[in-house]
Amino acid sequence: MVPRLLAMIAPQGANSETVEVREDDRSVEKNYNETMAARATSLLPEEDFSAIYDAAARVLEEKQPTRIVSFATDGAAALAPIDYLHGKYEDLGVLWLDVHRESVTPARFWAKRTLIFGSVTRSPECKISGLVKNPLDPSRFIFASTRAIEIPPSQKIQIENESVHIAGPEILENDCNDVLDWLKREGITHLAVHLDMDSLGSADIRSGIYREEVTLKTPTADFSHLRNLKDLLQRLEGKVDLVGFGVMEYQLLDAPEFKELISSLSIFKR
């Protein structure tokens, strides 16, 4: 439902086309307990990753867009657009931003992120590393999060092995110089931005499992990150071609600020 609402409020360019991507139905005989247990820990099982990827990849292969705007309820939906865009633009870079604090433990938070990172970069340590066809060099991937200092030792080792650059929310400050320096250093002229705005976690919403983390205090809205993000993206559009923009786990609480943000980006108007 939330992706449909976002599609409704998003600006529509003259050449825009909206397509709703649906996963294929899977057999109910699949190990249900394993599936629900994985979702309870904020980790989609491999079958779910593959189903989400395949459904989106088929649409992209048929439509052959030059730019992609995607709205979804899980970060796994970013895999196919990133893979497709890297196949089209060899110099693609990916800026992945977590701008809200998700109310789950650091172990669960980072276990999911490292799984996605590993699939995008096709890390040999990732169990779904063979999913994408056009793996991204880790140097062209930046992940920025308010939880950058909370990485558990096991995930930290994996991230270091994958050489993915992890940054804190300060990357949205300092006049965006860190991001601009990265673009120049890596020769990136085409950019995909993934914006993860969740606060509770997809497993709570989709599976209805009542996890112990719901006892944690849900953070209050912090619109300063959205304002900083708007400044960052506007500066980036002046330096690179923004060819991908994905929004996951959106909070309706931010609707006015978010609408102002996306209305300022040219990728929505082309």
N, C-alpha and C positions, 0 to 999 in steps of 0.2 A: 504493500500500500504506500509506504513512504517514497519509494522510487517513483511511483506514479505522480505523487504530489509534487515532487521536485521537478519532474518533467513538465508539469503544468505551469509552475512558476518560472521556469527557466526561459530566458529570451530565445526567440526563434529567428534564425537567419533565413534569408531568402532561399538558400539551398539546403536547409536542414530537413532531415527526415528522422522521425522517432520510431524506433522499433522496440517492442517488448520481447525480451529474451526469456524463454522458459526452458527449464531443465527437462530432459527426457524422463518419462516415468520409469522407475526402476522396480524390480521385482520386490514384492513384500516379503519374499523368502530370504532376502539378504539379512545378515545377522543384525537384527534390530537392536539387541542389547549393546553391541559394539558401537553401532551408529549413535545411539542416544548417549552412551558413555563418553564418546568422543566429543559430541556437541556440548555436553555438560562441562567439559574442560576447555571450552572455546577452541577445540581442535576439530576441524572437519575431517572425517575419514577420507582416505585416498579416493574412494569412489565418488564422493561428493565433489572433491576438487576436479576430478576428471569430467564429471557431468556438467559442472558449471563452465569449465573451460570449453568443452566440446560444443555446448549449445551456443555460446558466444562466438566461438571461432567460425562456426558454420554461417552465422549471420554476417560476420565481417568478410568472409571469403566471397559471399554472394554480393554484398553491397559495395565492397572495395572503396571505403571512405578514405579521404585524405586527412580528416581529423575526427576524433572520437570524443564525445562527452558521454560519460556513463554514470548512472545512479544505481546503487545497489545496497543491500543490507549486510554484505559480508565482503571483507577484503579479498577473498579468493576470486571475486568477480573481476579483479584488476588484471589477472594473469593473461587472459586472452587478448585484451586491448594492448597491453604492453608488448606482448609477443608479436602481434600483428604490426604495430607501429615500428618496432625494431626491424622487422622484415622489410618494411617500406623505406625507413630512414636509418641508414647505417650508423649515423652519428647521433642517434637518440640518447638522451639522458633521462633519468627518472628521479624526481624529487618527491619523496614519500613523507607526508606530514601528518603526525598525530597531534592535534591541537587541543584535545580534551583528555582529561584523566579518566580512564576506564576503571570502574570499580571491581576489579579482579586482582588477584595476587600477582606479584611480579613474575612468578614462575609461569602462570597461565598466560599472562600477557605476552611474554617474550617467547614462549614455546610456539605460539601461533605465528608471531612475526618471523622467527627464524625459519619456519617451514615455508612461508611465502618467499622470503629472501632466497632461500636455497633453491626453490623452484625457478625463480626468475633468472638466477645466475647459473642454474644447473650445477649446483654444488654436488659433488659425489657423496657428501654426507647426508643429503636430503633424500628421503624415501620417494619423493615425487619429482626428483630432479630431471627425469626424462620427459616431463609433460610439455614444456615449451619447445618450440622448434628453433627459435632465434634467441638463445641465451644472451643475457646482457653482461658485459664485463663489469665486475664489482666496482671498479673505479668510476663508472658512470651511474652509480646508484647512491643516493644520499637518503638516509632515514633520519628524520628529526622528530623527537618526542619529548614530552614533559617527563617521561619516565626513563630517560637515557642513563641516569645514574643508578638505576635499580636493576640492572641486568644480572640475573643469577649466574654463578660461576660456570655452570654447564653450558648455558646459552652464550655466555661471553666467549668461551673457547671456540664455539662453532662460528660465531660472528667474526672473530679474529681470523679464523681459518678461511672464511669466505671473503675477507678483506672488504666487507661492506662498511662504508663510512657512517658512523652513528654520531648524531649531533643533538644538542639540547635545544630548547625553545629560543635560545639566544640567537639562533641562526636567522630568526625573523627580525632581528635588531641590527644595529651597526650598519644601517643603510644597505643591508643585503650584500655587503661586500664579500662575505664568505661564499655565498652562492654564486655571485658574479665571478669571483676568482676561480671557482670550480668549473664553471662553464667555459671560461677561457682556457684553463689548464688542460681540460679534456677535449677541447675542440668541439664542443656541443653546440649545434645550431638548431636542433629540433628537440623539444622538451615535452615530456609527459609528467603531469602533476597528479599525485594521488593524495586526496584529502580525507583522512579518517577522522570522523567527528563523533565517534561513539562515546557514550557515558556509562552504559550498563552492560553491553555485550550481546552479541547476536544469539547466543545459546539461551539466554533468559527469554528473549522475545519469541524465538521460533519453536523451542522445544517445551517451554513451560516448566523447566526444571528449576526448583527453588534452591539456589546454591547458597553456601554459607557466606559468600562474599556480599550478599545483599544486606548484610548487617553493617557493612562499611558505610561511612558517611558519603552520600552522593555529593560530588563537588558542586558548588554554586557556579552559575554562568560566569565565564571570564571572556568578555567581548574584546578585550585588548588584543588577544591573539588573532581574532578575526580581523581587527583593524590593521594590525601589523601584516597579516597575511595579504590583505587587499593591497597594501603598499608594495609588498614583495612581488606579487603577481603582476601588477601593473608595470613595475620596473623590468621584470623578466620579459614581458611581451615586447618591450622596446629593444631587447638584446637577442632574443631567439624567437623561433616560430613555435608557438605553443600548439602542439598537434594533439595532445591528449589531456583530458581533465576528468578525473573520476572522483566521485563523492560517495563515501561509504558511511554507514551507521550514523545517519544524520539526526540531529536533535531539533524538533520543531520549535523548541524554546528560542532558537536562534534565527527564526524565520526572517524578520526584518533585516537584520544585519547580513544574513547570508544572501538574501535577494539583492541587496545593495552590492555585495561582493561580486556575484556572478554577472550582474548587469554591467559591470565596469570592464568585463573581459571581452576582447574581440573574438575569441574562439566561439562564443555563443552567437555572434552576429553574422558569421560568414555563411 
